[in-house]
Amino acid sequence: MIASTDSTPLVKRLSRNVALRRKSMAFTQAQIAEALGVDTETVSRVERGKHVPSLATLERLAGVLQLGVSDLLAESDAAPASDLARIGGWLEGLDQADRSFLLDQLRRHAAYLRSRQGE
């Protein structure tokens, strides 16, 4: 991470888009920080436009948020997360056994809720 010396329009867009996308995916700053291997304060500073991530970190951040780097820098807001993208984010970083377990639990809960609607 490198410090931003001034809050340019690009930095403002980046900080806004990161914060909006993180919130739309229901992630905390701590969860994003863990996925990136940085501290929570670093994510907070990016979202406030106080720090600009390196290109490598920006690329990793885009991956965690399931966007392209260009989406994080776009003038319009970063695309809202669909339910599938949100679930995909929750699965990120889990090994195959844990992913399978979590997906099976989701399937079972969805089937149960569907059966209740028919009562």
N, CA, C and O atoms as a printed pandas DataFrame, in Angstrom:
     atom_number atom_name residue_name chain_id  residue_number  x_coord  y_coord  z_coord
0              1         N          MET        A               1    0.843   -1.171    0.000
1              2        CA          MET        A               1    0.000    0.000    0.000
2              3         C          MET        A               1    0.892    1.239    0.000
3              4         O          MET        A               1    1.934    1.281    0.653
4              5         N          ILE        A               2    0.457    2.230   -0.741
5              6        CA          ILE        A               2    1.154    3.503   -0.706
6              7         C          ILE        A               2    0.157    4.575   -0.318
7              8         O          ILE        A               2   -1.017    4.503   -0.682
8              9         N          ALA        A               3    0.622    5.566    0.418
9             10        CA          ALA        A               3   -0.264    6.612    0.891
10            11         C          ALA        A               3   -0.660    7.521   -0.260
11            12         O          ALA        A               3    0.132    7.796   -1.162
12            13         N          SER        A               4   -1.883    7.972   -0.209
13            14        CA          SER        A               4   -2.366    8.925   -1.195
14            15         C          SER        A               4   -2.024   10.320   -0.717
15            16         O          SER        A               4   -2.325   10.685    0.419
16            17         N          THR        A               5   -1.398   11.097   -1.576
17            18        CA          THR        A               5   -1.034   12.453   -1.184
18            19         C          THR        A               5   -2.188   13.409   -1.386
19            20         O          THR        A               5   -2.253   14.442   -0.720
20            21         N          ASP        A               6   -3.084   13.095   -2.274
21            22        CA          ASP        A               6   -4.277   13.907   -2.477
22            23         C          ASP        A               6   -5.414   12.993   -2.903
23            24         O          ASP        A               6   -5.196   11.909   -3.444
24            25         N          SER        A               7   -6.625   13.452   -2.649
25            26        CA          SER        A               7   -7.785   12.629   -2.970
26            27         C          SER        A               7   -8.295   13.002   -4.356
27            28         O          SER        A               7   -9.184   13.841   -4.500
28            29         N          THR        A               8   -7.726   12.374   -5.361
29            30        CA          THR        A               8   -8.103   12.636   -6.742
30            31         C          THR        A               8   -9.461   11.997   -7.037
31            32         O          THR        A               8   -9.920   11.152   -6.269
32            33         N          PRO        A               9  -10.103   12.383   -8.124
33            34        CA          PRO        A               9  -11.372   11.731   -8.484
34            35         C          PRO        A               9  -11.236   10.212   -8.618
35            36         O          PRO        A               9  -12.153    9.474   -8.257
36            37         N          LEU        A              10  -10.108    9.747   -9.130
37            38        CA          LEU        A              10   -9.889    8.311   -9.267
38            39         C          LEU        A              10   -9.840    7.632   -7.904
39            40         O          LEU        A              10  -10.427    6.567   -7.715
40            41         N          VAL        A              11   -9.136    8.250   -6.949
41            42        CA          VAL        A              11   -9.045    7.691   -5.597
42            43         C          VAL        A              11  -10.427    7.680   -4.953
43            44         O          VAL        A              11  -10.789    6.715   -4.280
44            45         N          LYS        A              12  -11.190    8.734   -5.153
45            46        CA          LYS        A              12  -12.547    8.796   -4.589
46            47         C          LYS        A              12  -13.432    7.705   -5.175
47            48         O          LYS        A              12  -14.201    7.073   -4.450
48            49         N          ARG        A              13  -13.327    7.479   -6.485
49            50        CA          ARG        A              13  -14.119    6.413   -7.112
50            51         C          ARG        A              13  -13.727    5.050   -6.561
51            52         O          ARG        A              13  -14.578    4.227   -6.225
52            53         N          LEU        A              14  -12.421    4.830   -6.477
53            54        CA          LEU        A              14  -11.933    3.553   -5.955
54            55         C          LEU        A              14  -12.459    3.325   -4.543
55            56         O          LEU        A              14  -13.000    2.258   -4.252
56            57         N          SER        A              15  -12.309    4.297   -3.676
57            58        CA          SER        A              15  -12.721    4.122   -2.280
58            59         C          SER        A              15  -14.231    3.888   -2.185
59            60         O          SER        A              15  -14.674    3.026   -1.426
60            61         N          ARG        A              16  -15.016    4.639   -2.939
61            62        CA          ARG        A              16  -16.474    4.471   -2.932
62            63         C          ARG        A              16  -16.860    3.089   -3.458
63            64         O          ARG        A              16  -17.688    2.404   -2.857
64            65         N          ASN        A              17  -16.263    2.679   -4.576
65            66        CA          ASN        A              17  -16.625    1.402   -5.183
66            67         C          ASN        A              17  -16.230    0.218   -4.311
67            68         O          ASN        A              17  -16.966   -0.766   -4.238
68            69         N          VAL        A              18  -15.084    0.298   -3.652
69            70        CA          VAL        A              18  -14.669   -0.783   -2.752
70            71         C          VAL        A              18  -15.662   -0.899   -1.604
71            72         O          VAL        A              18  -16.123   -1.996   -1.286
72            73         N          ALA        A              19  -15.992    0.230   -0.982
73            74        CA          ALA        A              19  -16.915    0.207    0.162
74            75         C          ALA        A              19  -18.298   -0.294   -0.241
75            76         O          ALA        A              19  -18.891   -1.118    0.455
76            77         N          LEU        A              20  -18.812    0.204   -1.363
77            78        CA          LEU        A              20  -20.144   -0.228   -1.806
78            79         C          LEU        A              20  -20.180   -1.712   -2.124
79            80         O          LEU        A              20  -21.118   -2.413   -1.743
80            81         N          ARG        A              21  -19.167   -2.186   -2.815
81            82        CA          ARG        A              21  -19.147   -3.598   -3.194
82            83         C          ARG        A              21  -18.996   -4.489   -1.963
83            84         O          ARG        A              21  -19.665   -5.516   -1.847
84            85         N          ARG        A              22  -18.119   -4.092   -1.050
85            86        CA          ARG        A              22  -17.925   -4.881    0.172
86            87         C          ARG        A              22  -19.242   -4.988    0.935
87            88         O          ARG        A              22  -19.621   -6.070    1.381
88            89         N          LYS        A              23  -19.922   -3.881    1.080
89            90        CA          LYS        A              23  -21.185   -3.878    1.823
90            91         C          LYS        A              23  -22.256   -4.676    1.096
91            92         O          LYS        A              23  -23.041   -5.376    1.736
92            93         N          SER        A              24  -22.303   -4.584   -0.226
93            94        CA          SER        A              24  -23.324   -5.319   -0.980
94            95         C          SER        A              24  -23.107   -6.826   -0.891
95            96         O          SER        A              24  -24.045   -7.607   -1.048
96            97         N          MET        A              25  -21.863   -7.225   -0.638
97            98        CA          MET        A              25  -21.564   -8.650   -0.482
98            99         C          MET        A              25  -21.684   -9.095    0.978
99           100         O          MET        A              25  -21.450  -10.260    1.301
100          101         N          ALA        A              26  -22.050   -8.158    1.854
101          102        CA          ALA        A              26  -22.209   -8.425    3.285
102          103         C          ALA        A              26  -20.907   -8.883    3.942
103          104         O          ALA        A              26  -20.918   -9.730    4.836
104          105         N          PHE        A              27  -19.795   -8.320    3.496
105          106        CA          PHE        A              27  -18.498   -8.592    4.102
106          107         C          PHE        A              27  -18.123   -7.456    5.041
107          108         O          PHE        A              27  -18.479   -6.302    4.802
108          109         N          THR        A              28  -17.411   -7.781    6.098
109          110        CA          THR        A              28  -16.854   -6.754    6.970
110          111         C          THR        A              28  -15.483   -6.353    6.440
111          112         O          THR        A              28  -14.890   -7.056    5.622
112          113         N          GLN        A              29  -14.995   -5.225    6.912
113          114        CA          GLN        A              29  -13.640   -4.822    6.546
114          115         C          GLN        A              29  -12.642   -5.866    7.030
115          116         O          GLN        A              29  -11.643   -6.126    6.360
116          117         N          ALA        A              30  -12.903   -6.462    8.182
117          118        CA          ALA        A              30  -12.001   -7.484    8.721
118          119         C          ALA        A              30  -11.938   -8.711    7.811
119          120         O          ALA        A              30  -10.867   -9.293    7.635
120          121         N          GLN        A              31  -13.060   -9.106    7.238
121          122        CA          GLN        A              31  -13.073  -10.264    6.339
122          123         C          GLN        A              31  -12.288   -9.968    5.059
123          124         O          GLN        A              31  -11.562  -10.827    4.560
124          125         N          ILE        A              32  -12.436   -8.765    4.537
125          126        CA          ILE        A              32  -11.681   -8.387    3.344
126          127         C          ILE        A              32  -10.195   -8.340    3.680
127          128         O          ILE        A              32   -9.361   -8.823    2.915
128          129         N          ALA        A              33   -9.876   -7.758    4.822
129          130        CA          ALA        A              33   -8.478   -7.655    5.241
130          131         C          ALA        A              33   -7.848   -9.045    5.371
131          132         O          ALA        A              33   -6.719   -9.261    4.930
132          133         N          GLU        A              34   -8.569   -9.969    5.969
133          134        CA          GLU        A              34   -8.048  -11.334    6.134
134          135         C          GLU        A              34   -7.789  -11.979    4.776
135          136         O          GLU        A              34   -6.755  -12.615    4.572
136          137         N          ALA        A              35   -8.727  -11.814    3.851
137          138        CA          ALA        A              35   -8.568  -12.405    2.518
138          139         C          ALA        A              35   -7.368  -11.815    1.781
139          140         O          ALA        A              35   -6.732  -12.494    0.975
140          141         N          LEU        A              36   -7.061  -10.544    2.060
141          142        CA          LEU        A              36   -5.937   -9.878    1.399
142          143         C          LEU        A              36   -4.615  -10.051    2.147
143          144         O          LEU        A              36   -3.546   -9.806    1.587
144          145         N          GLY        A              37   -4.688  -10.471    3.408
145          146        CA          GLY        A              37   -3.476  -10.589    4.209
146          147         C          GLY        A              37   -2.963   -9.239    4.694
147          148         O          GLY        A              37   -1.757   -9.038    4.835
148          149         N          VAL        A              38   -3.894   -8.308    4.951
149          150        CA          VAL        A              38   -3.539   -6.991    5.484
150          151         C          VAL        A              38   -4.346   -6.764    6.753
151          152         O          VAL        A              38   -5.202   -7.580    7.096
152          153         N          ASP        A              39   -4.085   -5.672    7.450
153          154        CA          ASP        A              39   -4.878   -5.407    8.649
154          155         C          ASP        A              39   -6.155   -4.648    8.290
155          156         O          ASP        A              39   -6.268   -4.066    7.211
156          157         N          THR        A              40   -7.101   -4.668    9.210
157          158        CA          THR        A              40   -8.402   -4.046    8.978
158          159         C          THR        A              40   -8.268   -2.554    8.733
159          160         O          THR        A              40   -8.995   -1.997    7.911
160          161         N          GLU        A              41   -7.359   -1.901    9.427
161          162        CA          GLU        A              41   -7.167   -0.465    9.252
162          163         C          GLU        A              41   -6.755   -0.127    7.819
163          164         O          GLU        A              41   -7.119    0.929    7.302
164          165         N          THR        A              42   -6.013   -1.002    7.191
165          166        CA          THR        A              42   -5.609   -0.771    5.796
166          167         C          THR        A              42   -6.832   -0.725    4.894
167          168         O          THR        A              42   -6.939    0.152    4.038
168          169         N          VAL        A              43   -7.752   -1.658    5.077
169          170        CA          VAL        A              43   -8.981   -1.666    4.277
170          171         C          VAL        A              43   -9.791   -0.405    4.571
171          172         O          VAL        A              43  -10.344    0.210    3.658
172          173         N          SER        A              44   -9.860   -0.028    5.824
173          174        CA          SER        A              44  -10.572    1.194    6.192
174          175         C          SER        A              44   -9.978    2.418    5.503
175          176         O          SER        A              44  -10.711    3.272    5.005
176          177         N          ARG        A              45   -8.671    2.500    5.478
177          178        CA          ARG        A              45   -8.012    3.643    4.829
178          179         C          ARG        A              45   -8.250    3.658    3.323
179          180         O          ARG        A              45   -8.404    4.726    2.731
180          181         N          VAL        A              46   -8.280    2.484    2.700
181          182        CA          VAL        A              46   -8.590    2.424    1.265
182          183         C          VAL        A              46  -10.002    2.953    1.042
183          184         O          VAL        A              46  -10.233    3.746    0.129
184          185         N          GLU        A              47  -10.948    2.515    1.875
185          186        CA          GLU        A              47  -12.334    2.936    1.710
186          187         C          GLU        A              47  -12.542    4.420    1.998
187          188         O          GLU        A              47  -13.484    5.028    1.490
188          189         N          ARG        A              48  -11.674    4.993    2.801
189          190        CA          ARG        A              48  -11.760    6.430    3.095
190          191         C          ARG        A              48  -10.916    7.265    2.135
191          192         O          ARG        A              48  -10.910    8.493    2.222
192          193         N          GLY        A              49  -10.204    6.606    1.219
193          194        CA          GLY        A              49   -9.378    7.326    0.261
194          195         C          GLY        A              49   -8.079    7.840    0.844
195          196         O          GLY        A              49   -7.456    8.737    0.278
196          197         N          LYS        A              50   -7.666    7.283    1.966
197          198        CA          LYS        A              50   -6.428    7.719    2.627
198          199         C          LYS        A              50   -5.210    6.940    2.152
199          200         O          LYS        A              50   -4.081    7.413    2.278
200          201         N          HIS        A              51   -5.433    5.755    1.609
201          202        CA          HIS        A              51   -4.361    4.935    1.035
202          203         C          HIS        A              51   -4.803    4.405   -0.317
203          204         O          HIS        A              51   -5.978    4.112   -0.536
204          205         N          VAL        A              52   -3.843    4.289   -1.212
205          206        CA          VAL        A              52   -4.092    3.708   -2.532
206          207         C          VAL        A              52   -3.334    2.383   -2.582
207          208         O          VAL        A              52   -2.127    2.355   -2.343
208          209         N          PRO        A              53   -4.025    1.289   -2.889
209          210        CA          PRO        A              53   -3.335   -0.004   -2.915
210          211         C          PRO        A              53   -2.366   -0.092   -4.090
211          212         O          PRO        A              53   -2.547    0.559   -5.119
212          213         N          SER        A              54   -1.345   -0.906   -3.913
213          214        CA          SER        A              54   -0.441   -1.199   -5.027
214          215         C          SER        A              54   -1.238   -1.907   -6.115
215          216         O          SER        A              54   -2.350   -2.375   -5.873
216          217         N          LEU        A              55   -0.672   -1.983   -7.297
217          218        CA          LEU        A              55   -1.377   -2.665   -8.392
218          219         C          LEU        A              55   -1.638   -4.133   -8.058
219          220         O          LEU        A              55   -2.707   -4.664   -8.361
220          221         N          ALA        A              56   -0.668   -4.777   -7.439
221          222        CA          ALA        A              56   -0.844   -6.194   -7.071
222          223         C          ALA        A              56   -1.966   -6.343   -6.049
223          224         O          ALA        A              56   -2.786   -7.255   -6.161
224          225         N          THR        A              57   -2.011   -5.467   -5.064
225          226        CA          THR        A              57   -3.060   -5.527   -4.052
226          227         C          THR        A              57   -4.413   -5.168   -4.659
227          228         O          THR        A              57   -5.430   -5.765   -4.306
228          229         N          LEU        A              58   -4.429   -4.201   -5.565
229          230        CA          LEU        A              58   -5.667   -3.823   -6.237
230          231         C          LEU        A              58   -6.234   -5.007   -7.015
231          232         O          LEU        A              58   -7.443   -5.239   -7.010
232          233         N          GLU        A              59   -5.371   -5.741   -7.674
233          234        CA          GLU        A              59   -5.806   -6.918   -8.421
234          235         C          GLU        A              59   -6.369   -7.988   -7.485
235          236         O          GLU        A              59   -7.396   -8.599   -7.784
236          237         N          ARG        A              60   -5.697   -8.215   -6.353
237          238        CA          ARG        A              60   -6.195   -9.193   -5.373
238          239         C          ARG        A              60   -7.521   -8.731   -4.772
239          240         O          ARG        A              60   -8.431   -9.536   -4.570
240          241         N          LEU        A              61   -7.628   -7.427   -4.485
241          242        CA          LEU        A              61   -8.857   -6.868   -3.932
242          243         C          LEU        A              61  -10.015   -7.057   -4.904
243          244         O          LEU        A              61  -11.114   -7.437   -4.499
244          245         N          ALA        A              62   -9.777   -6.797   -6.168
245          246        CA          ALA        A              62  -10.809   -6.998   -7.181
246          247         C          ALA        A              62  -11.252   -8.468   -7.198
247          248         O          ALA        A              62  -12.441   -8.760   -7.322
248          249         N          GLY        A              63  -10.297   -9.382   -7.072
249          250        CA          GLY        A              63  -10.639  -10.807   -7.040
250          251         C          GLY        A              63  -11.495  -11.165   -5.842
251          252         O          GLY        A              63  -12.469  -11.907   -5.971
252          253         N          VAL        A              64  -11.144  -10.648   -4.685
253          254        CA          VAL        A              64  -11.918  -10.916   -3.466
254          255         C          VAL        A              64  -13.339  -10.374   -3.615
255          256         O          VAL        A              64  -14.301  -10.996   -3.164
256          257         N          LEU        A              65  -13.458   -9.215   -4.248
257          258        CA          LEU        A              65  -14.775   -8.594   -4.439
258          259         C          LEU        A              65  -15.471   -9.087   -5.698
259          260         O          LEU        A              65  -16.553   -8.611   -6.040
260          261         N          GLN        A              66  -14.851  -10.042   -6.391
261          262        CA          GLN        A              66  -15.397  -10.668   -7.596
262          263         C          GLN        A              66  -15.755   -9.634   -8.667
263          264         O          GLN        A              66  -16.841   -9.652   -9.247
264          265         N          LEU        A              67  -14.805   -8.744   -8.900
265          266        CA          LEU        A              67  -14.927   -7.710   -9.923
266          267         C          LEU        A              67  -13.634   -7.641  -10.711
267          268         O          LEU        A              67  -12.614   -8.199  -10.306
268          269         N          GLY        A              68  -13.686   -6.959  -11.826
269          270        CA          GLY        A              68  -12.467   -6.615  -12.533
270          271         C          GLY        A              68  -11.887   -5.335  -11.937
271          272         O          GLY        A              68  -12.607   -4.550  -11.319
272          273         N          VAL        A              69  -10.605   -5.133  -12.122
273          274        CA          VAL        A              69   -9.970   -3.908  -11.626
274          275         C          VAL        A              69  -10.672   -2.686  -12.219
275          276         O          VAL        A              69  -10.861   -1.681  -11.533
276          277         N          SER        A              70  -11.054   -2.774  -13.479
277          278        CA          SER        A              70  -11.728   -1.640  -14.123
278          279         C          SER        A              70  -13.047   -1.308  -13.433
279          280         O          SER        A              70  -13.443   -0.144  -13.391
280          281         N          ASP        A              71  -13.734   -2.318  -12.888
281          282        CA          ASP        A              71  -14.979   -2.061  -12.159
282          283         C          ASP        A              71  -14.726   -1.254  -10.890
283          284         O          ASP        A              71  -15.537   -0.408  -10.513
284          285         N          LEU        A              72  -13.599   -1.520  -10.234
285          286        CA          LEU        A              72  -13.278   -0.777   -9.016
286          287         C          LEU        A              72  -12.933    0.680   -9.312
287          288         O          LEU        A              72  -13.069    1.543   -8.445
288          289         N          LEU        A              73  -12.490    0.950  -10.532
289          290        CA          LEU        A              73  -12.102    2.310  -10.904
290          291         C          LEU        A              73  -13.172    3.026  -11.722
291          292         O          LEU        A              73  -12.997    4.184  -12.102
292          293         N          ALA        A              74  -14.273    2.340  -11.992
293          294        CA          ALA        A              74  -15.317    2.883  -12.859
294          295         C          ALA        A              74  -16.003    4.087  -12.225
295          296         O          ALA        A              74  -16.079    4.215  -11.003
296          297         N          GLU        A              75  -16.499    4.962  -13.091
297          298        CA          GLU        A              75  -17.206    6.140  -12.611
298          299         C          GLU        A              75  -18.550    5.784  -11.992
299          300         O          GLU        A              75  -18.988    6.438  -11.045
300          301         N          SER        A              76  -19.204    4.760  -12.512
301          302        CA          SER        A              76  -20.456    4.322  -11.903
302          303         C          SER        A              76  -20.118    3.377  -10.753
303          304         O          SER        A              76  -19.007    2.857  -10.661
304          305         N          ASP        A              77  -21.090    3.171   -9.890
305          306        CA          ASP        A              77  -20.875    2.294   -8.739
306          307         C          ASP        A              77  -20.531    0.887   -9.195
307          308         O          ASP        A              77  -20.974    0.428  -10.248
308          309         N          ALA        A              78  -19.730    0.214   -8.374
309          310        CA          ALA        A              78  -19.402   -1.183   -8.658
310          311         C          ALA        A              78  -20.694   -1.991   -8.667
311          312         O          ALA        A              78  -21.599   -1.744   -7.870
312          313         N          ALA        A              79  -20.769   -2.946   -9.564
313          314        CA          ALA        A              79  -21.986   -3.736   -9.733
314          315         C          ALA        A              79  -22.414   -4.366   -8.411
315          316         O          ALA        A              79  -21.580   -4.901   -7.680
316          317         N          PRO        A              80  -23.706   -4.305   -8.101
317          318        CA          PRO        A              80  -24.176   -4.926   -6.862
318          319         C          PRO        A              80  -23.999   -6.436   -6.924
319          320         O          PRO        A              80  -24.021   -7.033   -8.000
320          321         N          ALA        A              81  -23.828   -7.027   -5.786
321          322        CA          ALA        A              81  -23.610   -8.470   -5.714
322          323         C          ALA        A              81  -24.925   -9.216   -5.873
323          324         O          ALA        A              81  -25.918   -8.884   -5.226
324          325         N          SER        A              82  -24.928  -10.198   -6.715
325          326        CA          SER        A              82  -26.077  -11.093   -6.789
326          327         C          SER        A              82  -25.940  -12.093   -5.649
327          328         O          SER        A              82  -24.884  -12.203   -5.027
328          329         N          ASP        A              83  -27.015  -12.814   -5.386
329          330        CA          ASP        A              83  -26.941  -13.834   -4.343
330          331         C          ASP        A              83  -25.868  -14.861   -4.658
331          332         O          ASP        A              83  -25.161  -15.319   -3.761
332          333         N          LEU        A              84  -25.744  -15.225   -5.931
333          334        CA          LEU        A              84  -24.728  -16.221   -6.311
334          335         C          LEU        A              84  -23.318  -15.691   -6.074
335          336         O          LEU        A              84  -22.447  -16.428   -5.614
336          337         N          ALA        A              85  -23.093  -14.429   -6.384
337          338        CA          ALA        A              85  -21.773  -13.846   -6.155
338          339         C          ALA        A              85  -21.472  -13.784   -4.662
339          340         O          ALA        A              85  -20.342  -14.038   -4.247
340          341         N          ARG        A              86  -22.463  -13.452   -3.863
341          342        CA          ARG        A              86  -22.280  -13.396   -2.411
342          343         C          ARG        A              86  -21.905  -14.776   -1.870
343          344         O          ARG        A              86  -20.981  -14.899   -1.066
344          345         N          ILE        A              87  -22.620  -15.814   -2.310
345          346        CA          ILE        A              87  -22.314  -17.175   -1.866
346          347         C          ILE        A              87  -20.917  -17.566   -2.338
347          348         O          ILE        A              87  -20.155  -18.182   -1.593
348          349         N          GLY        A              88  -20.585  -17.208   -3.570
349          350        CA          GLY        A              88  -19.244  -17.481   -4.081
350          351         C          GLY        A              88  -18.174  -16.835   -3.222
351          352         O          GLY        A              88  -17.119  -17.426   -2.992
352          353         N          GLY        A              89  -18.436  -15.636   -2.749
353          354        CA          GLY        A              89  -17.486  -14.960   -1.864
354          355         C          GLY        A              89  -17.311  -15.684   -0.545
355          356         O          GLY        A              89  -16.206  -15.749   -0.008
356          357         N          TRP        A              90  -18.398  -16.227   -0.022
357          358        CA          TRP        A              90  -18.309  -16.977    1.227
358          359         C          TRP        A              90  -17.489  -18.246    1.055
359          360         O          TRP        A              90  -16.828  -18.695    1.992
360          361         N          LEU        A              91  -17.531  -18.826   -0.141
361          362        CA          LEU        A              91  -16.796  -20.069   -0.401
362          363         C          LEU        A              91  -15.312  -19.829   -0.663
363          364         O          LEU        A              91  -14.499  -20.748   -0.561
364          365         N          GLU        A              92  -14.971  -18.602   -0.998
365          366        CA          GLU        A              92  -13.589  -18.248   -1.335
366          367         C          GLU        A              92  -12.638  -18.638   -0.205
367          368         O          GLU        A              92  -12.870  -18.307    0.958
368          369         N          GLY        A              93  -11.591  -19.330   -0.552
369          370        CA          GLY        A              93  -10.560  -19.688    0.419
370          371         C          GLY        A              93  -10.823  -20.980    1.181
371          372         O          GLY        A              93   -9.964  -21.436    1.935
372          373         N          LEU        A              94  -11.995  -21.576    0.996
373          374        CA          LEU        A              94  -12.272  -22.844    1.667
374          375         C          LEU        A              94  -11.740  -23.994    0.831
375          376         O          LEU        A              94  -11.719  -23.924   -0.398
376          377         N          ASP        A              95  -11.309  -25.060    1.509
377          378        CA          ASP        A              95  -10.888  -26.225    0.734
378          379         C          ASP        A              95  -12.123  -26.944    0.201
379          380         O          ASP        A              95  -13.246  -26.621    0.588
380          381         N          GLN        A              96  -11.920  -27.911   -0.681
381          382        CA          GLN        A              96  -13.038  -28.562   -1.366
382          383         C          GLN        A              96  -13.994  -29.252   -0.406
383          384         O          GLN        A              96  -15.207  -29.213   -0.615
384          385         N          ALA        A              97  -13.478  -29.877    0.634
385          386        CA          ALA        A              97  -14.347  -30.570    1.590
386          387         C          ALA        A              97  -15.252  -29.574    2.313
387          388         O          ALA        A              97  -16.444  -29.828    2.484
388          389         N          ASP        A              98  -14.692  -28.445    2.736
389          390        CA          ASP        A              98  -15.490  -27.429    3.424
390          391         C          ASP        A              98  -16.492  -26.780    2.475
391          392         O          ASP        A              98  -17.620  -26.480    2.866
392          393         N          ARG        A              99  -16.082  -26.566    1.234
393          394        CA          ARG        A              99  -17.005  -25.998    0.240
394          395         C          ARG        A              99  -18.192  -26.937    0.027
395          396         O          ARG        A              99  -19.341  -26.497   -0.006
396          397         N          SER        A             100  -17.908  -28.231   -0.117
397          398        CA          SER        A             100  -18.962  -29.219   -0.315
398          399         C          SER        A             100  -19.902  -29.267    0.885
399          400         O          SER        A             100  -21.121  -29.331    0.727
400          401         N          PHE        A             101  -19.330  -29.234    2.076
401          402        CA          PHE        A             101  -20.135  -29.237    3.298
402          403         C          PHE        A             101  -21.066  -28.028    3.329
403          404         O          PHE        A             101  -22.263  -28.166    3.582
404          405         N          LEU        A             102  -20.515  -26.849    3.072
405          406        CA          LEU        A             102  -21.304  -25.630    3.126
406          407         C          LEU        A             102  -22.403  -25.624    2.060
407          408         O          LEU        A             102  -23.537  -25.236    2.341
408          409         N          LEU        A             103  -22.076  -26.047    0.860
409          410        CA          LEU        A             103  -23.075  -26.105   -0.208
410          411         C          LEU        A             103  -24.179  -27.111    0.110
411          412         O          LEU        A             103  -25.347  -26.869   -0.197
412          413         N          ASP        A             104  -23.816  -28.237    0.724
413          414        CA          ASP        A             104  -24.810  -29.229    1.117
414          415         C          ASP        A             104  -25.745  -28.650    2.185
415          416         O          ASP        A             104  -26.956  -28.867    2.134
416          417         N          GLN        A             105  -25.191  -27.924    3.138
417          418        CA          GLN        A             105  -26.018  -27.291    4.176
418          419         C          GLN        A             105  -26.977  -26.279    3.557
419          420         O          GLN        A             105  -28.146  -26.217    3.937
420          421         N          LEU        A             106  -26.493  -25.497    2.618
421          422        CA          LEU        A             106  -27.335  -24.507    1.945
422          423         C          LEU        A             106  -28.464  -25.206    1.180
423          424         O          LEU        A             106  -29.616  -24.775    1.225
424          425         N          ARG        A             107  -28.117  -26.290    0.476
425          426        CA          ARG        A             107  -29.124  -27.053   -0.264
426          427         C          ARG        A             107  -30.191  -27.585    0.681
427          428         O          ARG        A             107  -31.381  -27.477    0.383
428          429         N          ARG        A             108  -29.791  -28.157    1.815
429          430        CA          ARG        A             108  -30.741  -28.715    2.781
430          431         C          ARG        A             108  -31.655  -27.637    3.361
431          432         O          ARG        A             108  -32.863  -27.835    3.495
432          433         N          HIS        A             109  -31.064  -26.504    3.698
433          434        CA          HIS        A             109  -31.873  -25.407    4.255
434          435         C          HIS        A             109  -32.864  -24.877    3.225
435          436         O          HIS        A             109  -34.016  -24.595    3.557
436          437         N          ALA        A             110  -32.425  -24.740    1.988
437          438        CA          ALA        A             110  -33.325  -24.268    0.931
438          439         C          ALA        A             110  -34.471  -25.252    0.717
439          440         O          ALA        A             110  -35.617  -24.837    0.548
440          441         N          ALA        A             111  -34.174  -26.544    0.724
441          442        CA          ALA        A             111  -35.218  -27.562    0.546
442          443         C          ALA        A             111  -36.215  -27.514    1.714
443          444         O          ALA        A             111  -37.424  -27.620    1.507
444          445         N          TYR        A             112  -35.715  -27.358    2.909
445          446        CA          TYR        A             112  -36.594  -27.253    4.085
446          447         C          TYR        A             112  -37.501  -26.030    3.975
447          448         O          TYR        A             112  -38.705  -26.128    4.213
448          449         N          LEU        A             113  -36.941  -24.901    3.624
449          450        CA          LEU        A             113  -37.742  -23.670    3.519
450          451         C          LEU        A             113  -38.783  -23.771    2.407
451          452         O          LEU        A             113  -39.901  -23.276    2.550
452          453         N          ARG        A             114  -38.410  -24.417    1.289
453          454        CA          ARG        A             114  -39.383  -24.628    0.208
454          455         C          ARG        A             114  -40.523  -25.512    0.696
455          456         O          ARG        A             114  -41.682  -25.248    0.375
456          457         N          SER        A             115  -40.217  -26.563    1.473
457          458        CA          SER        A             115  -41.251  -27.479    1.961
458          459         C          SER        A             115  -42.200  -26.761    2.930
459          460         O          SER        A             115  -43.385  -27.090    2.978
460          461         N          ARG        A             116  -41.718  -25.823    3.674
461          462        CA          ARG        A             116  -42.567  -25.056    4.602
462          463         C          ARG        A             116  -43.539  -24.158    3.849
463          464         O          ARG        A             116  -44.642  -23.896    4.329
464          465         N          GLN        A             117  -43.143  -23.693    2.690
465          466        CA          GLN        A             117  -44.015  -22.805    1.910
466          467         C          GLN        A             117  -45.219  -23.555    1.371
467          468         O          GLN        A             117  -46.254  -22.949    1.092
468          469         N          GLY        A             118  -45.096  -24.870    1.219
469          470        CA          GLY        A             118  -46.182  -25.687    0.698
470          471         C          GLY        A             118  -47.204  -26.073    1.754
471          472         O          GLY        A             118  -48.259  -26.615    1.422
472          473         N          GLU        A             119  -46.912  -25.805    3.011
473          474        CA          GLU        A             119  -47.831  -26.204    4.118
474          475         C          GLU        A             119  -49.076  -25.377    4.147
475          476         O          GLU        A             119  -49.935  -25.584    5.004
